Amino acid sequence: MRQLPYLIDTTLRDGEQAPGVVFHLNEKLRIAALLDKARVPEIEVGTPAMGKKEIGDIRTLVNSGFKFKTLAWCRATKFDIDAAVKAGTNGVNISFPVSTIHQLAMAKDHKWVINTMHEVVRYASSKFEYVAIGAQDASRAEFHFLSDFIGEALWLGAARVRIADTVGILNPITTTRLIRKIKKYFPNGQFEFHAHNDLGMATANTLVALSSGAGAASLTVNGLGERAGNAALEEVVMALELSFDIRHKIDTSTLGELSQFVSLCSGIPIPDNKPITGGKALCHESGIHTNFLLKNRETYQIIKASQIGFIEKEFIFGKHSGKTALLSFLDKYDIQIPCENYEKLLNKIKAKAIMLKRGLSNEEVLLLVGKNSVIK
């Protein structure tokens, strides 16, 4: 990557479009405050055309003194642009259908898209300082038309073009090919990649898009979004830092709190094994692992809990626990037992975990330590 990636959050727009999700204004304000604290430079704050309530919420967000740039998502109509004007955002992202399947569903064609873009973009440019154009379903569009579309958008003065993988059909190889091809034709154009996670590749696709020439990417907290969601902000940010060695400007210490709060507000739990912020993403049980982790946490953990605003978690005691972790646990509580009883205690812990089909809490381990049958 020749430039720092420009990361856009769309949790309050595309994230809220996840089935059954509704954010109240106070929740939107808290999410926005955390995004601002994280130093996210731009957020897509909503869809003003939804009505007066949405316009009022967006206007409140816009006027709350946050440092990020605000964009409203709009369809290709003057009505939507006027609604965005009422909401007071810094700019708009105007979406156009570029694939044949989407155009047919809307009873439109290539000619309509180009003609409407000329009309609407010029209108929006007279109202806003920043106009971005979205190529909806770009991943399934015929490239010759996508190229014409991008050329017209840039000629009309669009500040950025969103390349949307609307149904998540791309993979890292095809994403790389598409972005490189676009950049070959339009080397000076500014492009944003917008991924969906239908096949589980949104984060990977976003990362390779950024490494292949896209200067920006739109993301959501926890990957929240329609169907299987979008690329996850926290995953992309940490992968950029740890896997791509890109020193982005995001304050990652906010990511844990942000992830948990969006989960609470959306009503969608974070899976325990979710990368970065999952409940067990930084947990360890295996005796082999814990033995090394006690010497150096980096042996089996590349993310420090403090990097994402968490504290390091204690080891889980269960079927795979080892003697070294147990010794460390007992030392923490200033408990001493005869050396010959360590193996007995460890076997008791394993048997209890197998019976319960889960790891044991500290309290449950301490109860086993205190039983005479264990420490005789």
C-alpha positions as CSV (number, residue, x, y, z in Angstrom):
1,M,0.0,0.0,0.0
2,R,1.5,3.3,-1.0
3,Q,-0.9,5.4,1.2
4,L,-2.5,5.0,4.6
5,P,-5.9,3.4,4.1
6,Y,-8.9,5.7,4.6
7,L,-11.4,3.7,6.8
8,I,-15.0,4.7,6.7
9,D,-17.5,3.3,9.2
10,T,-21.1,2.5,8.0
11,T,-22.4,0.9,11.2
12,L,-25.2,3.5,11.5
13,R,-26.3,2.9,7.9
14,D,-25.4,-0.5,6.5
15,G,-25.0,-2.0,9.9
16,E,-28.5,-0.9,11.0
17,Q,-29.8,-2.5,7.8
18,A,-29.1,-5.9,9.4
19,P,-32.5,-7.7,9.8
20,G,-34.3,-6.7,13.0
21,V,-31.7,-4.1,14.1
22,V,-32.8,-0.7,15.3
23,F,-30.5,1.9,17.0
24,H,-32.1,4.6,19.2
25,L,-30.7,8.1,19.0
26,N,-28.9,7.8,22.3
27,E,-27.3,4.6,21.1
28,K,-26.3,6.2,17.8
29,L,-24.7,9.1,19.7
30,R,-22.7,6.7,21.9
31,I,-21.6,4.6,18.9
32,A,-20.6,7.8,17.1
33,A,-18.7,9.0,20.2
34,L,-16.7,5.8,20.3
35,L,-15.9,5.9,16.6
36,D,-14.8,9.5,17.1
37,K,-12.6,8.4,20.0
38,A,-11.2,5.7,17.8
39,R,-10.3,8.4,15.3
40,V,-12.3,7.0,12.4
41,P,-12.2,9.9,9.9
42,E,-15.6,9.4,8.2
43,I,-18.9,7.7,8.9
44,E,-21.9,7.1,6.8
45,V,-24.6,8.3,9.2
46,G,-27.8,7.0,7.7
47,T,-30.3,7.3,4.9
48,P,-32.2,10.7,5.2
49,A,-34.8,9.6,2.7
50,M,-36.3,7.3,5.3
51,G,-38.1,10.2,6.8
52,K,-38.3,13.0,9.3
53,K,-37.1,10.9,12.3
54,E,-34.0,9.7,10.4
55,I,-33.3,13.3,9.2
56,G,-33.6,14.5,12.8
57,D,-31.3,11.8,14.2
58,I,-28.7,12.5,11.5
59,R,-28.9,16.3,12.1
60,T,-28.3,15.7,15.8
61,L,-25.2,13.5,15.1
62,V,-23.9,16.1,12.6
63,N,-24.3,18.9,15.2
64,S,-22.8,17.0,18.1
65,G,-19.2,18.3,17.6
66,F,-17.6,15.1,16.4
67,K,-14.4,15.4,14.3
68,F,-15.3,12.8,11.6
69,K,-16.7,13.7,8.2
70,T,-20.4,12.7,7.8
71,L,-21.9,11.3,4.6
72,A,-25.5,10.3,3.9
73,W,-26.4,7.4,1.7
74,C,-28.8,8.3,-1.2
75,R,-30.5,6.7,-4.1
76,A,-30.0,8.4,-7.5
77,T,-32.9,10.9,-7.0
78,K,-33.1,14.6,-6.3
79,F,-35.6,13.7,-3.5
80,D,-32.8,11.8,-1.6
81,I,-30.4,14.6,-2.2
82,D,-32.9,17.2,-0.8
83,A,-33.4,15.0,2.3
84,A,-29.6,14.9,2.8
85,V,-29.5,18.7,2.6
86,K,-32.1,18.8,5.5
87,A,-30.0,16.4,7.5
88,G,-26.9,18.6,7.1
89,T,-24.2,16.1,6.3
90,N,-20.8,17.1,4.9
91,G,-21.5,15.0,1.8
92,V,-23.5,12.3,0.1
93,N,-22.8,8.8,-1.3
94,I,-25.2,8.3,-4.3
95,S,-25.8,4.7,-5.3
96,F,-26.4,3.5,-8.9
97,P,-27.1,0.0,-10.1
98,V,-24.3,-1.1,-12.4
99,S,-25.0,-4.8,-12.9
100,T,-27.5,-6.0,-15.5
101,I,-29.4,-8.0,-12.9
102,H,-29.9,-4.9,-10.6
103,Q,-30.8,-2.7,-13.5
104,L,-33.4,-5.2,-14.8
105,A,-34.9,-5.5,-11.3
106,M,-35.3,-1.7,-11.3
107,A,-36.6,-1.6,-14.9
108,K,-33.6,0.5,-15.9
109,D,-30.7,0.2,-18.3
110,H,-27.2,1.5,-19.0
111,K,-28.4,4.6,-20.7
112,W,-30.7,5.5,-17.7
113,V,-27.8,5.1,-15.3
114,I,-25.4,7.4,-17.2
115,N,-28.1,10.0,-17.9
116,T,-29.3,10.0,-14.4
117,M,-25.8,10.2,-13.0
118,H,-25.2,13.4,-15.0
119,E,-28.4,15.0,-13.7
120,V,-28.1,13.9,-10.0
121,V,-24.4,14.4,-9.5
122,R,-24.6,17.9,-10.9
123,Y,-27.5,18.6,-8.6
124,A,-25.8,17.1,-5.6
125,S,-22.6,19.0,-6.4
126,S,-24.5,22.3,-6.1
127,K,-25.6,21.3,-2.6
128,F,-22.6,19.5,-1.1
129,E,-18.9,20.0,-0.7
130,Y,-18.3,16.3,-1.1
131,V,-20.0,13.9,-3.5
132,A,-19.1,10.2,-3.7
133,I,-20.6,7.7,-6.2
134,G,-21.5,4.1,-5.4
135,A,-21.3,1.4,-8.0
136,Q,-23.9,-1.0,-6.6
137,D,-23.2,-4.7,-7.4
138,A,-20.0,-3.7,-9.2
139,S,-18.6,-7.2,-8.7
140,R,-21.2,-8.6,-11.1
141,A,-21.2,-5.8,-13.6
142,E,-19.9,-6.1,-17.1
143,F,-16.5,-4.5,-16.9
144,H,-16.9,-2.4,-20.1
145,F,-20.0,-0.7,-18.5
146,L,-18.4,-0.4,-15.1
147,S,-15.5,1.3,-16.8
148,D,-17.8,3.7,-18.6
149,F,-19.6,4.4,-15.3
150,I,-16.4,5.1,-13.4
151,G,-15.1,7.4,-16.2
152,E,-18.3,9.4,-16.2
153,A,-18.4,9.7,-12.4
154,L,-14.8,11.0,-12.3
155,W,-15.4,13.3,-15.2
156,L,-18.4,14.8,-13.3
157,G,-16.2,15.5,-10.4
158,A,-17.0,12.6,-8.0
159,A,-14.5,12.7,-5.2
160,R,-14.6,8.9,-4.7
161,V,-16.2,5.9,-6.4
162,R,-17.4,3.0,-4.2
163,I,-16.8,-0.4,-5.7
164,A,-19.5,-2.5,-3.9
165,D,-19.4,-6.3,-3.7
166,T,-23.1,-6.2,-2.9
167,V,-23.7,-9.9,-2.7
168,G,-20.2,-11.0,-1.4
169,I,-19.4,-13.0,-4.6
170,L,-15.8,-11.9,-4.8
171,N,-12.8,-13.8,-3.3
172,P,-9.3,-12.4,-2.7
173,I,-8.0,-13.4,-6.1
174,T,-10.9,-11.8,-8.1
175,T,-10.9,-8.8,-5.8
176,T,-7.3,-8.2,-6.6
177,R,-7.9,-8.6,-10.3
178,L,-10.8,-6.2,-10.3
179,I,-9.2,-3.4,-8.3
180,R,-5.9,-3.6,-10.2
181,K,-7.8,-3.5,-13.5
182,I,-9.8,-0.4,-12.3
183,K,-6.6,1.3,-11.2
184,K,-4.9,0.5,-14.5
185,Y,-7.7,2.4,-16.4
186,F,-8.1,5.1,-13.8
187,P,-4.7,5.5,-12.0
188,N,-5.7,8.9,-10.5
189,G,-9.2,7.9,-9.3
190,Q,-10.0,7.6,-5.7
191,F,-11.8,4.2,-5.0
192,E,-13.5,2.8,-1.9
193,F,-14.1,-0.9,-1.5
194,H,-17.3,-2.1,0.1
195,A,-17.5,-5.8,1.0
196,H,-20.3,-8.1,2.0
197,N,-19.7,-11.3,3.9
198,D,-22.0,-13.8,2.3
199,L,-19.2,-16.3,1.7
200,G,-17.1,-15.3,4.7
201,M,-14.5,-13.4,2.8
202,A,-15.4,-9.7,3.4
203,T,-12.5,-9.0,5.7
204,A,-10.0,-10.7,3.4
205,N,-11.4,-9.1,0.3
206,T,-11.2,-5.7,1.9
207,L,-7.6,-6.2,2.9
208,V,-6.5,-7.3,-0.6
209,A,-8.5,-4.4,-2.2
210,L,-6.6,-1.9,0.0
211,S,-3.3,-3.6,-1.0
212,S,-4.3,-3.6,-4.7
213,G,-5.0,0.1,-5.1
214,A,-8.2,1.0,-3.4
215,G,-7.5,3.9,-1.1
216,A,-10.5,3.5,1.1
217,A,-12.8,0.9,2.6
218,S,-16.2,1.0,4.3
219,L,-16.7,-1.2,7.3
220,T,-19.0,-1.9,10.2
221,V,-18.4,-2.7,13.8
222,N,-18.7,-6.5,14.4
223,G,-19.3,-6.9,10.6
224,L,-22.9,-5.9,11.3
225,G,-25.0,-5.6,8.2
226,E,-27.5,-7.2,5.8
227,R,-27.6,-10.9,5.6
228,A,-24.1,-12.2,6.7
229,G,-22.9,-8.6,7.2
230,N,-20.0,-6.5,6.0
231,A,-16.2,-6.4,6.6
232,A,-15.6,-5.9,10.3
233,L,-13.9,-2.7,11.3
234,E,-12.0,-4.3,14.2
235,E,-10.8,-7.2,12.1
236,V,-9.6,-5.0,9.2
237,V,-7.9,-2.5,11.5
238,M,-5.9,-5.2,13.5
239,A,-5.0,-7.1,10.3
240,L,-3.6,-4.0,8.8
241,E,-1.5,-3.4,11.8
242,L,-0.3,-6.9,12.6
243,S,-0.4,-8.7,9.3
244,F,0.3,-5.9,6.8
245,D,2.4,-3.8,9.1
246,I,0.4,-0.7,8.2
247,R,0.5,2.0,10.9
248,H,-3.1,3.3,10.4
249,K,-4.4,6.2,12.5
250,I,-7.1,4.3,14.3
251,D,-6.9,4.1,18.1
252,T,-7.4,0.4,18.6
253,S,-7.8,0.7,22.4
254,T,-11.5,1.6,21.8
255,L,-12.3,-1.4,19.7
256,G,-13.3,-3.7,22.6
257,E,-15.7,-1.3,24.1
258,L,-17.1,-0.4,20.6
259,S,-17.6,-4.0,19.7
260,Q,-19.4,-4.8,22.9
261,F,-21.6,-1.7,22.8
262,V,-22.7,-2.3,19.2
263,S,-23.5,-5.9,20.1
264,L,-25.6,-4.8,23.1
265,C,-27.5,-2.2,21.0
266,S,-28.1,-4.5,18.0
267,G,-29.2,-7.4,20.1
268,I,-26.7,-9.6,18.2
269,P,-24.3,-11.5,20.5
270,I,-20.6,-11.6,19.6
271,P,-19.6,-15.3,19.0
272,D,-17.1,-16.5,21.5
273,N,-14.7,-17.4,18.7
274,K,-15.1,-14.2,16.7
275,P,-11.6,-12.8,15.7
276,I,-10.3,-9.9,17.8
277,T,-13.2,-9.2,20.2
278,G,-14.8,-12.7,20.7
279,G,-15.1,-13.8,24.3
280,K,-12.5,-16.6,23.8
281,A,-10.4,-15.0,21.1
282,L,-7.7,-14.3,23.7
283,C,-8.3,-17.3,26.0
284,H,-6.2,-20.4,26.5
285,E,-6.6,-23.8,28.0
286,S,-4.2,-26.2,26.4
287,G,-1.4,-27.3,28.7
288,I,1.2,-27.0,25.9
289,H,0.1,-23.5,25.1
290,T,-0.2,-22.2,28.7
291,N,3.3,-23.5,29.5
292,F,4.8,-21.3,26.9
293,L,2.4,-18.4,27.5
294,L,3.5,-18.1,31.1
295,K,7.0,-17.5,29.7
296,N,6.0,-15.2,26.8
297,R,2.5,-14.3,25.9
298,E,3.5,-13.8,22.3
299,T,4.2,-17.5,21.8
300,Y,0.5,-18.2,21.1
301,Q,-1.1,-14.7,21.1
302,I,-0.4,-12.0,18.6
303,I,-2.8,-9.5,20.0
304,K,-2.2,-7.9,23.4
305,A,-5.5,-7.4,25.2
306,S,-4.5,-3.9,26.1
307,Q,-4.3,-3.1,22.3
308,I,-8.1,-3.4,22.0
309,G,-9.0,-2.1,25.5
310,F,-9.3,-5.4,27.3
311,I,-7.3,-6.9,30.1
312,E,-5.5,-10.3,29.7
313,K,-7.8,-13.2,30.6
314,E,-6.8,-15.9,33.0
315,F,-6.3,-19.4,31.6
316,I,-9.3,-21.7,31.3
317,F,-9.1,-24.9,33.3
318,G,-10.6,-27.9,31.5
319,K,-9.9,-31.2,29.7
320,H,-6.7,-30.0,28.2
321,S,-5.1,-28.1,31.1
322,G,-1.6,-28.8,32.2
323,K,0.4,-28.8,35.5
324,T,2.3,-25.5,34.8
325,A,-1.0,-23.5,34.6
326,L,-2.3,-25.1,37.7
327,L,0.9,-24.3,39.6
328,S,0.6,-20.7,38.5
329,F,-3.0,-20.6,39.6
330,L,-2.3,-22.0,43.0
331,D,0.6,-19.5,43.5
332,K,-1.7,-16.6,42.7
333,Y,-4.0,-17.6,45.6
334,D,-1.1,-18.5,47.9
335,I,-2.2,-22.1,48.1
336,Q,0.3,-24.9,48.8
337,I,-0.5,-28.5,48.5
338,P,1.8,-31.6,48.6
339,C,3.6,-32.1,45.3
340,E,2.2,-35.6,45.0
341,N,-1.3,-34.2,44.9
342,Y,-0.8,-32.0,41.9
343,E,-1.6,-34.8,39.5
344,K,-4.7,-35.9,41.5
345,L,-6.0,-32.3,41.5
346,L,-5.4,-31.9,37.8
347,N,-7.2,-35.2,37.1
348,K,-10.2,-34.0,39.2
349,I,-10.3,-30.7,37.2
350,K,-10.3,-32.6,33.9
351,A,-12.9,-35.1,35.0
352,K,-15.2,-32.2,36.2
353,A,-14.7,-30.3,33.0
354,I,-15.5,-33.5,30.9
355,M,-18.6,-34.1,32.9
356,L,-19.8,-30.5,32.5
357,K,-18.6,-30.3,28.9
358,R,-17.0,-26.8,29.6
359,G,-14.2,-25.1,31.3
360,L,-14.3,-24.5,35.1
361,S,-14.5,-21.1,36.8
362,N,-11.9,-20.1,39.3
363,E,-14.4,-20.7,42.1
364,E,-15.0,-24.3,40.9
365,V,-11.3,-25.0,40.8
366,L,-10.9,-23.6,44.3
367,L,-13.7,-25.9,45.6
368,L,-11.8,-28.9,44.2
369,V,-8.6,-27.7,45.8
370,G,-10.4,-27.5,49.2
371,K,-11.7,-31.1,49.1
372,N,-9.9,-33.4,51.4
373,S,-10.2,-36.2,48.9
374,V,-8.1,-34.2,46.5
375,I,-5.3,-32.9,48.7
376,K,-4.7,-35.8,51.1
